Amino acid sequence: MLGKVRELVLPAIERHGPIEAWIIDDTGFPKKGRHSVGVARQYCGQVGKQDNCQVAVSLSLANRHASLPVAWRLYLPKEWAADEERRRKAGVPEEVDFATKPQIALEQLREACAAGLPRGVVLMDPGYGHDGQLRAAVTALGLAYVAGIQSNSTVWPSGSEPRHGDRAPTTGRRDEPDLVWVKEVALGLPNKAWRRIKWREGSADWLSSRFARLRVRVGHRHRRPDNCPQEWLLIEWPKGEKEPTKYWLSTLPERISFRRLVDLAKLRWRIERDYQELKQGRGWRGFHHHATLCIAAYGFLISERETILPSATRRAALFAQLALPQGYRPRGSALAA
């Protein structure tokens, strides 16, 4: 069904511009008890802390006009994957094994590439972007990314080089003293490196913050430095904050403008609309059945948005306007009498 939704809805989205982004994310559904499929004590973004919840991983295609989830799968924690009795009661298919959230996301990306979907920049928050193996796999698929990372991610800034380019820095900075945390890089930048840049989220007012960017080589634990080309490190440090608040790595071209880089990094706001529209069921089949139907309904609304007032245009009107006969007078009016 999701394939048919994509076929019908993506052209409606692309009428307003090409697909710009493939957004990877997950969302938590707070739950009570232990019988709903996949429920466990884990981080739940909806409440902002560890709680009893289900978590679903999704891939959405987006531009400025709209976004559409094209893949959606429940994360099955290890304790669920190993519990045959609970699996049987919840109807979890036998072929479903434990997979980490980044592994689920990578499978969704591979399927989207195989399906020939219109490509965009892969956007990830730090929950996915910190995974160096996932970033490397995204690059191997021929996709660029803007990936949120943590402040203790390590890089070689421009001007410094690995001392042992023929092996991955598995021992951290012990053998590579020039390998530094991105937070250290940010704190050491001069004032002139920071620029105030504006971006817009939907129909809201323009937002702005201070950003810096520089070219770096990333300290992958699983890749040799001589196989890691330089990429962008983007840093946000809002005025009034004691230290930088967000960091991103990006394989977008070196020639990309500063404003465009920020604009794409901030396009992840689109995913919030998807999650506001989706609901869940209790069993494995019910969970994915409800999500699929909600995505189909949401896709229909996207495709029909132009025909619904007040955004409808005259050419998009659903029904022709009816004209009254000349000389018509309502029954009971003074003229009719």
C-alpha positions in Angstrom: 0.0 0.0 0.0 2.8 2.4 0.8 4.1 2.0 -2.7 0.8 3.1 -4.1 0.7 6.0 -1.7 4.1 7.1 -3.0 3.0 6.7 -6.6 0.0 9.0 -6.1 1.3 11.6 -3.6 4.9 12.3 -4.6 3.9 14.0 -7.9 1.6 16.3 -5.9 4.5 17.2 -3.6 6.9 17.6 -6.5 4.6 20.1 -8.2 5.9 22.6 -5.6 9.5 21.7 -6.1 11.9 18.8 -6.3 12.4 16.5 -3.3 15.2 18.0 -1.2 15.7 15.6 1.7 15.4 12.0 2.9 14.7 12.4 6.6 15.6 9.6 9.0 14.1 9.7 12.5 12.2 7.8 15.1 9.3 8.6 17.4 8.1 7.1 20.7 4.5 6.3 21.7 4.1 6.2 25.5 2.4 3.0 26.7 1.4 1.3 29.9 2.0 -2.4 30.7 4.2 -4.8 28.8 2.0 -6.5 26.3 1.8 -4.0 23.4 4.4 -5.1 20.8 7.9 -3.7 21.3 7.0 -1.8 24.4 10.0 -1.3 26.8 11.6 1.3 29.0 13.6 3.4 26.5 14.0 7.0 25.5 10.7 8.5 24.4 11.0 11.8 22.5 7.3 12.6 23.2 8.0 12.9 26.9 11.7 13.8 26.6 13.0 11.1 28.9 13.3 7.3 29.5 9.8 5.9 29.7 7.7 2.9 28.9 7.0 3.2 25.1 7.1 1.8 21.6 9.5 3.3 19.1 9.1 3.4 15.3 11.8 4.2 12.8 10.8 6.1 9.6 12.1 7.5 6.4 10.3 10.5 4.9 10.8 12.3 1.6 10.4 16.1 1.9 10.6 19.5 0.3 9.5 22.9 1.6 5.8 22.2 0.7 5.3 18.8 2.4 6.8 15.5 3.6 5.7 11.9 3.2 6.7 8.9 5.2 7.8 6.2 2.7 9.0 3.6 5.2 7.9 2.8 8.7 9.0 0.0 11.0 8.6 -0.7 14.7 11.9 -1.1 16.7 11.9 -4.4 18.5 14.1 -4.3 21.6 16.4 -7.3 22.4 14.2 -8.5 25.2 11.3 -8.7 22.8 13.2 -10.2 20.0 14.4 -13.1 22.4 11.0 -13.7 24.0 9.2 -16.3 21.9 6.0 -16.2 24.0 5.5 -12.5 23.7 6.4 -12.6 20.0 3.8 -15.3 19.4 1.0 -13.4 21.2 1.9 -10.1 19.4 2.1 -11.8 16.0 5.7 -10.8 15.3 6.8 -12.5 12.0 9.4 -15.2 12.4 11.7 -13.5 10.0 11.9 -10.3 12.1 15.1 -10.4 14.1 16.7 -7.8 16.4 18.1 -4.8 14.6 19.4 -1.6 15.9 17.6 1.6 14.9 20.5 2.7 12.6 20.4 -0.8 11.0 16.6 -0.4 10.4 17.2 3.1 8.9 19.9 1.8 6.6 17.6 -0.9 5.3 14.9 1.7 4.6 17.4 3.8 2.7 18.5 0.8 0.6 14.9 -0.1 -0.2 14.2 3.6 -1.2 17.2 3.6 -3.5 16.2 0.2 -5.1 12.7 1.6 -5.6 14.2 4.5 -7.6 12.6 7.2 -5.4 13.6 10.8 -6.2 16.8 11.4 -4.3 17.5 14.0 -1.7 20.1 14.8 1.0 19.9 12.4 4.0 19.1 14.3 7.2 19.8 12.6 10.6 19.7 13.8 14.2 22.6 12.8 16.5 20.8 9.6 17.5 21.6 8.4 14.0 24.3 10.8 12.8 26.8 9.8 15.5 26.9 6.3 14.0 30.0 6.4 11.7 29.1 3.1 10.1 25.7 4.4 9.1 27.2 7.6 7.6 29.7 5.5 5.7 26.9 3.3 4.3 24.9 6.4 3.3 28.0 7.6 1.3 28.3 4.1 -0.3 24.8 4.4 -1.5 25.8 7.6 -3.4 23.8 9.8 -1.1 25.0 13.1 0.6 24.1 13.7 4.2 23.7 16.3 6.9 24.1 14.4 10.1 23.8 15.7 13.6 26.6 14.6 15.9 27.6 14.8 19.5 30.0 17.3 20.9 32.6 14.6 21.7 32.8 13.5 18.1 36.5 13.6 16.9 37.9 15.3 13.8 41.1 16.5 12.3 40.6 20.2 11.6 41.8 21.7 8.3 45.6 22.1 8.6 46.2 19.0 10.6 46.6 15.4 9.3 46.5 11.9 10.7 49.9 10.5 11.9 48.8 7.0 11.0 46.8 7.3 7.8 46.9 3.6 7.2 44.8 2.5 10.2 41.7 3.6 12.0 42.1 5.6 15.2 40.6 2.8 17.5 42.6 4.1 20.5 41.2 7.6 20.1 43.6 10.5 20.7 46.3 8.4 22.4 48.1 7.8 19.1 46.6 10.7 17.3 47.2 13.9 19.3 45.8 16.2 16.6 42.4 14.4 16.7 40.1 16.7 18.7 36.5 16.9 19.9 34.3 19.1 17.7 33.5 21.1 20.9 37.1 22.0 21.2 37.2 23.1 17.6 34.2 25.3 18.1 35.5 26.9 21.3 38.8 27.7 19.5 37.3 29.5 16.5 37.8 33.3 16.2 34.9 35.7 16.4 35.1 36.3 12.6 34.3 32.7 11.9 30.7 33.1 13.2 27.9 34.4 11.1 24.3 35.1 11.8 22.1 33.2 9.3 18.4 33.1 8.8 16.2 30.2 7.9 12.4 29.6 7.8 10.3 26.7 9.1 7.1 26.5 7.1 4.9 29.6 7.3 6.5 30.7 10.6 8.5 33.9 11.0 12.2 33.8 10.0 14.5 32.3 12.6 18.2 33.1 13.0 21.2 32.0 14.9 25.0 32.1 14.9 26.8 29.5 12.8 30.4 28.5 11.9 31.5 26.0 9.3 34.9 24.5 8.4 36.3 21.6 6.5 37.5 18.6 8.6 38.5 15.0 8.3 36.4 12.7 10.6 38.0 10.3 13.0 36.1 7.1 12.1 36.8 4.1 14.3 36.1 1.7 11.5 37.7 3.5 8.5 41.3 4.4 7.7 41.9 8.2 7.7 43.3 8.1 4.2 39.9 6.8 3.0 38.0 9.6 4.6 37.8 12.8 2.5 37.2 16.1 4.0 33.6 17.2 4.8 31.8 20.1 6.4 31.5 20.6 10.1 28.6 22.9 10.8 28.3 24.4 14.3 25.4 26.4 15.9 26.1 28.7 18.9 23.1 30.8 19.7 23.6 34.2 21.2 23.3 34.0 25.0 24.3 30.4 25.2 27.5 29.5 27.2 28.7 27.0 24.6 27.7 25.7 21.1 24.4 23.7 21.1 24.4 21.7 17.9 26.9 20.1 15.5 26.5 18.5 12.1 28.8 16.7 9.6 27.9 17.0 5.9 29.2 15.5 2.7 27.5 18.2 0.6 29.8 19.8 -2.0 32.6 22.1 -0.9 31.1 24.9 -3.0 27.7 24.9 -1.3 26.7 28.3 0.2 26.7 28.8 3.9 23.0 29.7 3.9 22.0 26.7 1.9 24.0 24.4 4.2 22.1 25.8 7.3 18.8 25.7 5.4 19.2 21.9 4.7 20.3 21.2 8.3 17.2 22.8 9.6 14.8 21.1 7.2 14.4 18.3 9.7 11.5 20.3 11.2 9.3 18.8 8.4 9.4 15.4 10.2 7.3 16.7 13.1 4.2 16.9 10.9 4.5 13.3 10.0 4.5 12.2 13.6 1.6 14.4 14.6 -0.6 12.5 12.1 0.4 8.9 12.9 -1.1 6.5 15.4 -0.3 3.0 16.6 -1.9 -0.4 17.3 -1.2 -3.0 19.9 0.1 -6.1 17.9 2.8 -6.2 15.2 0.4 -6.3 12.3 -2.0 -3.8 14.0 0.9 -1.3 14.6 2.0 -1.3 11.0 -1.5 -1.5 9.6 -2.6 1.6 11.5 0.6 3.5 10.5 0.1 2.5 6.9 -3.5 3.7 6.8 -2.6 7.0 8.6 0.2 7.6 6.0 -2.3 6.9 3.2 -4.8 9.3 4.7 -2.0 11.9 5.2 -0.9 11.4 1.6 -4.4 12.0 0.4 -4.6 15.3 2.3 -1.3 16.4 0.7 -2.5 15.6 -2.8 -5.8 17.3 -2.3 -4.5 20.3 -0.4 -4.8 22.6 -3.4 -8.5 21.8 -3.8 -9.5 22.6 -0.2 -10.3 26.2 0.7 -8.8 28.6 1.6 -5.8 27.5 -0.5 -8.0 26.3 -3.5 -7.6 28.1 -6.8 -10.4 28.6 -9.3 -9.0 26.0 -11.6 -8.8 23.5 -8.7 -12.5 23.9 -7.6 -14.2 20.6 -7.1 -17.6 21.6 -8.3 -18.8 24.1 -10.9 -20.5 27.1 -9.4 -24.3 26.9 -9.9 -26.1 29.9 -11.4 -29.7 30.9 -10.4 -32.3 31.4 -13.2 -32.8 35.0 -14.3 -35.7 36.6 -12.3 -35.6 34.0 -9.6 -37.1 35.1 -6.2 -36.9 33.0 -3.0 -40.3 31.6 -1.9 -41.9 33.9 0.7 -40.0 37.0 -0.3 -41.8 40.3 -0.8 -40.9 40.3 -4.5 -42.2 36.7 -5.0 -45.6 37.7 -3.5 
